Amino acid sequence: MTGRRRFAAGEFAAADLAACKGSTTVSVCLPARNEEKTVGAIVEAVRSELMGELGLVDELIVMDDHSTDRTAAIAADAGASVVACADVLTHLGNQPGKGEALWKSLFSSTGDIVVWCDSDVANFGAHFITGLLGPLLADRSIGYCKGFYQRPVGADQRGGGRTTELVARPLIALLFPELSGIVQPLAGEYAGRRDVLERVPFVQGYGVEMGLLIDVWRLAGYSAIAQVDLGTRLHRNRPLHELSTQATEVMQAALHRADRTLVNAAITLRRPGLGDTEITMQERPPLIEVPGYFRHAR
């Protein structure tokens, strides 16, 4: 497989991957905030199909990002280890945000390979995990694997979401054209080797996927990034007015990495009729710089 960088999820059978993983350990981490409707089924699928006797996945963590519903209880009942973001690295502060949840899940997990999947996927299947794991287990030169998929939302089912097509993809074309071949730069399904992930910073909010993609590329090179076609992904579709904050955070992450002078880290997003939103881009440092994190002990 050396030299290939785009795969289909169906290329990788769970049993075959389990047989070849050797001593490599795998953690699946699910960042979740108020996802009680979907998180239980995802946990059950991973546990029943990929853990236990098969042994492909060694650890399953639901990272509860300040949920106010029954997300944590449902995930625990389904068999996941539930970790509250508020309880991790408390001396460094407690702030909600997707990137914060991912960073803390990397700290809390133990696997040599970490797989992340969003917890709002309504049609989750084990192929999401095996697809993302396959290239990493088959080719040591691959350090990071991004998923891509079809999103049957609206009249046009091609391409990414609205933030991807209107913000992320144009920014990549303008500032980081070397990454233009990434099909879904903002996809929430991806996996990486710990020795790569622990060496890059994590944007605390919605800019985390853009930041990770750029930073992993700069650290390891484009040849270290693989992509996997995960088929169709069904998930909650947010109304347009809720996307402006997300889009702003994605832009902040990209512009900050292109040139720190291009954008202020703290801005006020003004939307007439919807009020003002204060947006501050904050980043967590690479985990290897955090006291108390010892990769060799994991």
For each residue, the residues with C-beta under 8 A, 3 or more apart:
1: 4 135 138 139
2: 139 141
3:
4: 1 7 135 139 226
5: 142 223 225 226 227
6: 226 227 228 229
7: 4 11 12 131 134 135 226 227 228 229
8: 11 131 228 229
9: 12 127 128 130 131 134 228 229 230 231
10: 127 131
11: 7 8 131 134
12: 7 9 16 17 130 131 133 134 138
13: 16 17 130
14: 17 18 49 50 54 56 126 130
15: 18 19 54
16: 12 13 19 20
17: 12 13 14 20 21 56 130 133 134 137
18: 14 15 21 54 55 56
19: 15 16
20: 16 17 137 138
21: 17 18 24 26 56 137
22:
23:
24: 21 112 113 137
25: 58 59 110 111 112 113
26: 21 56 57 58 59 111 112 113 114 115 133
27: 57 58 59 60 61 109 110 111 113 114 115
28: 46 50 57 59 60 61 114 115 116 117 129
29: 61 62 63 102 105 106 108 109 114 115 116
30: 39 42 43 60 61 62 63 75 80 116 117 118 119
31: 63 65 98 101 102 105 116 118 119
32: 35 39 62 63 64 65 67 71 75 101 119
33: 64 65 66 67 71 96 98 101
34: 67 68 69 71
35: 32 38 39 67 71 119 120
36: 39 40 67 69 70 71 74
37:
38: 35 41 42 119 120 121 122 124
39: 30 32 35 36 42 43 62 71 74 75 78 119
40: 36 43 44 74 75 77 78
41: 38 44 45 78 124
42: 30 38 39 45 46 117 119 121 124
43: 30 39 40 46 47 60 62 75 78 79 80
44: 40 41 47 48 78 79
45: 41 42 48 49 124 125 126
46: 28 42 43 49 50 51 57 60 126 129
47: 43 44 50 51 52 60 78 79 80
48: 44 45 51 52
49: 14 45 46 54 126
50: 14 28 46 47 54 56 57 126 129 130
51: 46 47 48 54 55 56 57 58 60
52: 47 48 55
53:
54: 14 15 18 49 50 51
55: 18 51 52 58
56: 14 17 18 21 26 50 51 129 130 133
57: 26 27 28 46 50 51 60 115 129
58: 25 26 27 51 55 110 111
59: 25 26 27 28 81 109 110 111
60: 27 28 30 43 46 47 51 57 79 80 81
61: 27 28 29 30 80 81 82 83 105 108 109
62: 29 30 32 39 43 71 72 75 76 80 81 82 83 119
63: 29 30 31 32 83 85 101 102 104 105 108
64: 32 33 67 71 72 75 82 83 84 85
65: 31 32 33 85 96 97 98 100 101
66: 33 84 85 86 96
67: 32 33 34 35 36 64 70 71 72
68: 34
69: 34 36
70: 36 67 73 74
71: 32 33 34 35 36 39 62 64 67 74 75 119
72: 62 64 67 75 76 82 84
73: 70 76 77
74: 36 39 40 70 71 77 78
75: 30 32 39 40 43 62 64 71 72 78 80 82
76: 62 72 73 79 80 82
77: 40 73 74
78: 39 40 41 43 44 47 74 75
79: 43 44 47 60 76
80: 30 43 47 60 61 62 75 76
81: 59 60 61 62
82: 61 62 64 72 75 76
83: 61 62 63 64 87 88 104 105 108
84: 64 66 72 87 88
85: 63 64 65 66 88 94 96 100 101 104
86: 66 90 94
87: 83 84 90
88: 83 84 85 104 107 108
89: 92 104 107 290 292
90: 86 87 93 94
91:
92: 89 284 290
93: 90
94: 85 86 90
95: 100 204 282
96: 33 65 66 85 100 101
97: 65 100 101 204 205 206
98: 31 33 65 101 102 205 206 208
99: 102 103 202 203 204 205 206 207 208 211 283 284
100: 65 85 95 96 97 103 104 202 204 205 284
101: 31 32 33 63 65 85 96 97 98 104 105
102: 29 31 63 98 99 105 106 116 202 208
103: 99 100 106 107 202 204 284 287
104: 63 83 85 88 89 100 101 107 108
105: 29 31 61 63 83 101 102 108 109 114 116
106: 29 102 103 109 114 194 197 198 202 287
107: 88 89 103 104 287 290 293
108: 29 61 63 83 88 104 105
109: 27 29 59 61 105 106 114
110: 25 27 58 59 298
111: 25 26 27 58 59 114 194 298
112: 24 25 26 193 194 195
113: 24 25 26 27 133 136 137 191 192 193 194
114: 26 27 28 29 105 106 109 111 191 192 194 197
115: 26 27 28 29 57 129 132 133 190 191
116: 28 29 30 31 102 105 188 189 190 191
117: 28 30 42 121 124 128 129 188 189
118: 30 31 121 188 189 235
119: 30 31 32 35 38 39 42 62 71
120: 35 38 235 236
121: 38 42 117 118 124 128 233 234 235
122: 38 234 235 236
123: 232 233 234
124: 38 41 42 45 117 121 128
125: 45 128
126: 14 45 46 49 50 129 130
127: 9 10 130 131 230 231
128: 9 117 121 124 125 131 132 147 189 230
129: 28 46 50 56 57 115 117 126 132 133
130: 9 12 13 14 17 50 56 126 127 133 134
131: 7 8 9 10 11 12 127 128 134 147 228 229 230
132: 115 128 129 135 136 145 147 189 190 191 228 230
133: 12 17 26 56 113 115 129 130 136 137 145 191
134: 7 9 11 12 17 130 131 137 138 228
135: 1 4 7 132 138 139 142 145 226 228
136: 113 132 133 139 142 143 145 191 192 193 226
137: 17 20 21 24 113 133 134
138: 1 12 20 134 135 142
139: 1 2 4 135 136 142 226
140:
141: 2 223 224
142: 5 135 136 138 139 145 224 225 226
143: 136 192 193 195 196 216 220 224 225
144: 190 191 192 193 196 197 212 216 220 224 225 226
145: 132 133 135 136 142 190 191 192 225 226 227 228
146: 182 183 184 185 187 189 190 213 225 226 227 228
147: 128 131 132 184 187 189 190 227 228 229 230
148: 183 184 187 227 228 229 230
149: 184 187 189 229 230 231 232 233
150: 157 158 231 232 233
151: 157 159 160 161 232 233 235
152: 157 232 234
153: 157 161 237
154: 157
155:
156: 159
157: 150 151 152 153 154
158: 150
159: 151 156 164 165
160: 151 163 164 165 168 169 183 184 185 186 187
161: 151 153 164 165 186
162: 165 166 240 243
163: 160 166 167 168 186 243 246 247 250
164: 159 160 161 167 168 169 184 185 186
165: 159 160 161 162 168 169
166: 162 163 169 170 247
167: 163 164 170 171 247 250 251
168: 160 163 164 165 171 172 185 186 210 250 254
169: 160 164 165 166 172 173 180 185
170: 166 167 173 174
171: 167 168 174 175 176 210 250 251 254 255
172: 168 169 175 176 177 179 180 182 185 254
173: 169 170 177 180
174: 170 171 177
175: 171 172 254 255 257 258
176: 171 172 179 180 214 217 254 257 258
177: 172 173 174 180
178: 217 222
179: 172 176 182 185 213 214 217 222
180: 169 172 173 176 177
181:
182: 146 172 179 185 213 225 227
183: 146 148 160 227
184: 146 147 148 149 160 164 187
185: 146 160 164 168 169 172 179 182 209 210 213
186: 160 161 163 164 168 209 210 250
187: 146 147 148 149 160 184 190 209
188: 116 117 118 209
189: 116 117 118 128 132 146 147 149 230 233
190: 115 116 132 144 145 146 147 187 209 212
191: 113 114 115 116 132 133 136 144 145
192: 113 114 136 143 144 145 196 197 216
193: 112 113 136 143 144 196 197
194: 106 111 112 113 114 197 198 295 298
195: 112 143 198 199 295
196: 143 144 192 193 199 200 216 219 220 224
197: 106 114 144 192 193 194 200 216 287
198: 106 194 195 286 287 288 293 295
199: 195 196 219 286 288
200: 196 197 211 212 215 216 219 286
201: 211 215 283 284 285 286
202: 99 100 102 103 106 208 211 212 283 284
203: 99 207 208 210 211 212 249 253 281 282 283
204: 95 97 99 100 103 208 281 282 283 284
205: 97 98 99 100 208 249 279 281 282
206: 97 98 99 209 245 246 249 250
207: 99 203 210 211 249 250 251 252 253 254 281
208: 98 99 102 202 203 204 205 211 212 253
209: 185 186 187 188 190 206 212 213 250
210: 168 171 185 186 203 207 213 214 250 253 254
211: 99 200 201 202 203 207 208 214 215 253 257 283
212: 144 190 200 202 203 208 209 215 216
213: 146 179 182 185 209 210 216 217 225
214: 176 179 210 211 217 218 253 254 257
215: 200 201 211 212 218 219 257
216: 143 144 192 196 197 200 212 213 219 220 224 225
217: 176 178 179 213 214 220 221 222 225
218: 214 215
219: 196 199 200 215 216
220: 143 144 196 216 217 224 225
221: 217 224
222: 178 179 217 225
223: 5 141
224: 141 142 143 144 196 216 220 221
225: 5 142 143 144 145 146 182 213 216 217 220 222
226: 4 5 6 7 135 136 139 142 144 145 146
227: 5 6 7 145 146 147 148 182 183
228: 6 7 8 9 131 132 134 135 145 146 147 148
229: 6 7 8 9 131 147 148 149
230: 9 127 128 131 132 147 148 149 189 233
231: 9 127 149 150
232: 123 149 150 151 152
233: 121 123 149 150 151 189 230
234: 121 122 123 152
235: 118 120 121 122 151
236: 120 122
237: 153
238: 242 243
239: 242 243
240: 162 243
241: 244 271 274
242: 238 239 245 246
243: 162 163 238 239 240 246 247
244: 241 247 248 269 271 277
245: 206 242 248 249 269 277 279
246: 163 206 242 243 249 250
247: 163 166 167 243 244 250 251
248: 244 245 251 252 267 269 279
249: 203 205 206 207 245 246 252 253 279 281
250: 163 167 168 171 186 206 207 209 210 246 247 253 254
251: 167 171 207 247 248 254 255 263
252: 207 248 249 255 256 263 265 267 279 281
253: 203 207 208 210 211 214 249 250 256 257 281
254: 168 171 172 175 176 207 210 214 250 251 257 258
255: 171 175 251 252 258 259 262 263
256: 252 253 260 262 263 265 281
257: 175 176 211 214 215 253 254
258: 175 176 254 255 262
259: 255 262
260: 256
261:
262: 255 256 258 259
263: 251 252 255 256 267
264: 267
265: 252 256 280 281 282
266: 278 279 280 281
267: 248 252 263 264 278 279 280
268: 276 277 278 279
269: 244 245 248 276 277 278 279
270: 276
271: 241 244 274 275 276 277
272:
273:
274: 241 271
275: 271
276: 268 269 270 271
277: 244 245 268 269 271
278: 266 267 268 269
279: 205 245 248 249 252 266 267 268 269
280: 265 266 267
281: 203 204 205 207 249 252 253 256 265 266
282: 95 203 204 205 265
283: 99 201 202 203 204 211
284: 92 99 100 103 201 202 204
285: 201 289 290
286: 198 199 200 201 289 290
287: 103 106 107 197 198 290 293 295
288: 198 199 293 295
289: 285 286
290: 89 92 107 285 286 287 293
291:
292: 89
293: 107 198 287 288 290
294: 297 298
295: 194 195 198 287 288 298
296:
297: 294
298: 110 111 194 294 295
